[in-house]
Amino acid sequence: MNKPIVLVQEADPAKGGGTLQALRDECPENLQPDIFEKGWAHTIYMRIQEFQRVSLKTIIEAVLLCSPNYVNQTSLPLCVPGEPESQPLAFAKDTMLWASPANAGAQLLAEEIATTFAGLTVSTAEAPGPATHMLLYLNEDSFVSDARLAEQVKQARQDRLKIVMAHE
């Protein structure tokens, strides 16, 4: 196969969607390496408008990168007019996000968010102090790796501290 491929995976099982492994299993074995092991662009096609834009941008970028004008580039800064990515994002007022040391992974995510959004500072103190929000980073080990976290979440709720949850 000499032609580029964009792998578009349907998300909705009612419309023929399935896992990438299930789709690979349906593919003739002699074509599998050329389709699934060449590092082609891959996107899951979502039908919710905001997510659909991301899928469409991934497809368009992959097609453009194979065209003569863009073949030497590795990515393109595509945007749809009016979408959030085309505008600088910032908080309207100073915001402090507390990432508890008892919440494994929260500090790393909080720092990544802070580099993206102006007006956000991160606290990693033992207690929320002057924080305006608590970041609760969830995974299968969130409440078993450090017993302090459950108590901190209870206290944050009692104090009416806004909790922002992110799931791994």
C-alpha positions as CSV (number, residue, x, y, z in Angstrom):
1,M,0.0,0.0,0.0
2,N,1.5,3.3,-1.1
3,K,-1.3,5.6,-0.3
4,P,-1.7,7.3,3.1
5,I,-4.5,6.3,5.4
6,V,-6.4,8.0,8.1
7,L,-7.9,5.6,10.6
8,V,-11.4,6.8,11.5
9,Q,-12.9,4.8,14.3
10,E,-16.7,5.1,14.8
11,A,-17.5,5.5,18.5
12,D,-21.1,4.6,18.4
13,P,-21.7,0.8,18.4
14,A,-25.2,1.4,17.0
15,K,-23.5,2.8,13.9
16,G,-21.0,0.0,13.5
17,G,-18.4,1.3,16.0
18,G,-16.1,-0.9,18.0
19,T,-12.8,-1.1,19.6
20,L,-9.7,-0.7,17.5
21,Q,-8.8,-4.3,18.3
22,A,-12.2,-5.5,17.1
23,L,-11.9,-3.6,13.9
24,R,-8.4,-5.0,13.4
25,D,-9.7,-8.5,13.9
26,E,-12.3,-7.9,11.1
27,C,-9.6,-6.8,8.7
28,P,-7.9,-9.4,6.4
29,E,-4.7,-10.5,8.1
30,N,-2.5,-9.7,5.2
31,L,-3.6,-6.0,5.3
32,Q,-3.3,-5.5,9.1
33,P,0.3,-4.5,9.2
34,D,-0.1,-1.9,6.4
35,I,-3.2,-0.4,8.1
36,F,-2.6,-0.8,11.8
37,E,1.2,-0.8,12.2
38,K,2.4,2.1,10.1
39,G,1.7,4.9,12.5
40,W,-1.2,6.4,10.5
41,A,-3.3,9.2,12.0
42,H,-6.1,7.8,14.0
43,T,-9.2,9.5,15.4
44,I,-12.3,8.3,17.1
45,Y,-15.3,9.9,15.3
46,M,-17.6,11.4,17.9
47,R,-21.1,12.7,17.0
48,I,-21.3,15.3,19.8
49,Q,-20.6,18.6,18.0
50,E,-17.7,19.8,20.1
51,F,-15.9,16.5,19.9
52,Q,-16.8,16.0,16.3
53,R,-14.8,19.2,15.5
54,V,-11.7,17.6,17.0
55,S,-12.3,14.4,14.9
56,L,-12.8,16.4,11.7
57,K,-9.7,18.5,12.4
58,T,-7.6,15.4,12.9
59,I,-8.9,13.9,9.6
60,I,-8.3,17.2,7.7
61,E,-4.8,17.6,9.1
62,A,-3.8,14.1,8.1
63,V,-5.1,14.6,4.6
64,L,-3.4,18.0,4.3
65,L,-0.1,16.7,5.6
66,C,0.0,14.2,2.7
67,S,-0.5,17.0,0.1
68,P,2.4,18.5,-1.7
69,N,2.2,21.9,0.1
70,Y,2.5,20.4,3.6
71,V,4.3,17.1,3.0
72,N,7.4,18.3,4.9
73,Q,5.5,19.4,8.0
74,T,4.6,17.2,11.0
75,S,1.5,19.2,12.2
76,L,-0.7,22.1,11.2
77,P,-2.2,24.7,13.5
78,L,-5.8,24.2,12.3
79,C,-8.7,26.0,14.0
80,V,-12.3,26.6,13.4
81,P,-13.2,30.3,13.7
82,G,-14.7,31.0,17.1
83,E,-13.6,27.8,18.8
84,P,-11.8,28.1,22.2
85,E,-8.5,27.0,20.8
86,S,-8.3,30.0,18.5
87,Q,-8.6,32.4,21.5
88,P,-6.2,32.8,24.4
89,L,-7.7,31.2,27.5
90,A,-7.5,32.9,30.9
91,F,-9.5,33.1,34.1
92,A,-11.5,36.2,34.6
93,K,-10.1,36.6,38.1
94,D,-7.2,35.2,40.0
95,T,-7.8,31.5,40.8
96,M,-5.8,29.2,43.1
97,L,-6.0,25.5,42.5
98,W,-5.1,23.3,45.4
99,A,-3.5,19.9,44.5
100,S,-3.2,17.9,47.7
101,P,0.1,16.0,48.2
102,A,-2.2,13.1,49.2
103,N,-3.7,13.0,45.7
104,A,-1.1,11.2,43.5
105,G,-1.0,12.8,40.0
106,A,-2.9,15.9,41.0
107,Q,0.2,18.1,41.2
108,L,1.5,17.2,37.7
109,L,-1.9,17.8,36.2
110,A,-2.4,21.1,38.1
111,E,1.0,22.4,36.8
112,E,0.1,21.4,33.3
113,I,-3.2,23.3,33.5
114,A,-1.5,26.3,35.0
115,T,0.9,26.6,32.1
116,T,-2.1,26.7,29.7
117,F,-4.3,29.2,31.5
118,A,-3.3,32.7,32.6
119,G,-4.4,33.8,36.1
120,L,-4.1,30.3,37.6
121,T,-1.7,29.5,40.4
122,V,-1.2,26.1,42.0
123,S,-0.8,25.3,45.7
124,T,0.6,22.0,46.8
125,A,0.4,22.7,50.6
126,E,-0.9,20.1,53.0
127,A,-4.1,22.2,53.4
128,P,-6.1,24.3,50.9
129,G,-5.4,27.6,52.7
130,P,-6.4,30.5,50.3
131,A,-7.2,28.1,47.4
132,T,-10.4,28.8,45.4
133,H,-10.6,25.3,44.0
134,M,-9.5,21.8,44.8
135,L,-8.3,19.5,42.0
136,L,-9.4,15.9,42.6
137,Y,-7.4,13.6,40.3
138,L,-9.2,10.3,40.1
139,N,-7.9,6.9,39.2
140,E,-8.4,3.4,40.6
141,D,-6.0,4.1,43.4
142,S,-7.1,7.6,44.5
143,F,-8.6,6.7,47.8
144,V,-6.5,3.6,48.7
145,S,-3.0,5.1,48.1
146,D,-3.3,7.8,50.8
147,A,-6.0,7.8,53.5
148,R,-5.7,11.5,54.0
149,L,-7.4,12.2,50.7
150,A,-10.9,11.1,51.7
151,E,-10.8,13.3,54.8
152,Q,-9.5,16.3,52.7
153,V,-12.4,15.9,50.2
154,K,-14.9,15.7,53.1
155,Q,-13.4,18.9,54.6
156,A,-13.3,20.7,51.2
157,R,-17.0,19.9,50.8
158,Q,-17.8,21.1,54.3
159,D,-15.9,24.3,53.6
160,R,-17.7,24.7,50.3
161,L,-14.4,24.7,48.4
162,K,-15.2,24.1,44.7
163,I,-13.9,20.7,43.6
164,V,-12.7,20.1,40.0
165,M,-12.5,16.5,39.2
166,A,-10.3,14.9,36.5
167,H,-10.5,11.2,35.8
168,E,-7.5,9.3,34.4
